[in-house]
């Protein structure tokens, strides 16, 4: 019905066009068409422009930062002390911020990647339709909760729980609490994207597997998951990218002490949390501390862009096509 | 009972005997299947429990602070008098600007890519670029917004801004934008643009090819086909994606924080250049203080924010429902 109505609208608009169908109006119509095409291309180019502008801003500011007398590029890329605000002698070695970010991301990934995949397998292979329709909204709500809310949750629920039931050594700010909250945040990304990948595997593969006597577990693990692997890995990489760039959770719950640590009970600072500290106004604009936040942003941008590109390549190279 | 004869038959078949290592027996595999199902159920219930604990603790912390006064008071150093008026109105202004700018540009980009572009290097470059933009952390968009909108690349001085129009009117403009609502809305536009583009592309792709060819065969131009046929057919799905993108925008704090908006503000926006703060930033501010009273305020503000988001999601669900009914 809808299609027929749509086609008749088209017929009317085409007829209206042909009624005015002199050579001049056709030229006008082609002119309009070109203008609209140009405007749409302009919209599309805006996104290219924003990437280009991000790159230019970050590289220019990083260049200016590295050229400042207090800073050396060698120290920035290899140094293990980050103390831009404390003491007489400032040190700008990026590694404490990078390891802080990586520790949070590792905790989040260790929680969210396996849990998300299991939830996806359950939703796609096991869950009866009624359970599925009840569970999908739960994931959607989790995905829609703003990250500042997860930060509050880490601060007021996860960290007190860790302190009371795991170890006294967990202070108000710690890596594990923030990492778990980041994990909860990226869980719905892994679960729903992996589920999409699993459901895209054709039914015939599952039928063939059961016909050979496989249980659902065998079918899931030996047939469906391998067939959907490119999609699953892509969802993992996207989730890790999100975890790397997550800001509000770590700014609230991980603390502000930049140092190299592997202890999840320690307070630490991530790249994003440092940027928050600077942009909240702890440093005078155009000073060396202020500029350092752009250099940190450049390193973060390079890491997330690298992961996104790897994810896209992976998706393209290992996609299994079924017709 | 049905499993038993099958097991017996399998045991008798020589191929099965050869294939089945002891650990891999039918019984063992069924046990593995059952324990994996138990694991699935356990982990899936864990996600439900996490959501329940999250919502319940926030409700317990915050509902005592909820009142009409909480919505109509400005933030205050005294917790008893504090409210979310400034941040609530700030969020509304910023999200409206974000929607009005991101929707046309995002849908326009999707239309170009799906309906107008030819296979060319430029097209694949734009597509690759959008895929990469989706992975950029939101705080980096904040830096872009700060440089491009708030400071206009340093082309105009913030101390001596160029002004257009009358400060009394809502469309009063000054260059650079500074950290007013216009800069905030446009910065959030950058954050949600990739989301809107990708979901609109999917919406346009779901319209059957036959509708387009039918229209083109009747002599309609590409744009007439898009405007009269493809867009109307895909609008519910585009709107669903747009609402989800807006719920992302209303929850973002990091890009707005980078703009350097004031943390303590006792006014609502009156024009595009007005100072503002947003709900997530107000929550961040309260949650970051050590006193329990401020944590209660943060929880109450979270309830307000989640209520707004839930309304958005309900609209999206209704739209999707209609869409499914129309399609099926």
Interface residues (C-beta under 8 A of the other chain):
Chain A: X2 X3 X6 X7 X9 X10 X11 X13 X14 X15 X17 X18 X29 X30 X32 X33 X36 X37 X39 X40 X41 X42 X43 X44 X45 X46 X47 X48 X50 X51 X53 X54 X57 X58 X115 X118 X119 X121 X122 X123 X126 X127 X135 X138 X139 X140 X141 X142 X144 X145 X146 X147 X148 X149 X151 X152 X153 X155 X156 X157 X184 X187 X191 X213 X214 X215 X216 X217 X218 X220 X238 X241 X244 X245 X246 X247 X248 X251 X252 X272 X275 X276 X279 X280 X281 X294 X297 X300 X301 X304 X305 X307 X308 X309 X311 X312
Chain B: X10 X26 X29 X30 X32 X33 X36 X37 X39 X40 X41 X43 X44 X46 X47 X48 X50 X51 X53 X54 X57 X58 X61 X104 X105 X106 X108 X109 X111 X112 X113 X116 X117 X125 X126 X128 X129 X130 X131 X132 X133 X134 X135 X136 X137 X138 X139 X140 X141 X142 X143 X144 X147 X148 X190 X193 X194 X197 X208 X210 X211 X214 X215 X218 X219 X220 X221 X222 X223 X224 X225 X228 X229 X232 X233 X244 X247 X248 X250 X251 X252 X253 X254 X257 X258 X260 X263 X280 X281 X283 X284 X287 X288 X295 X298 X299 X302 X305 X306 X309 X313 X326
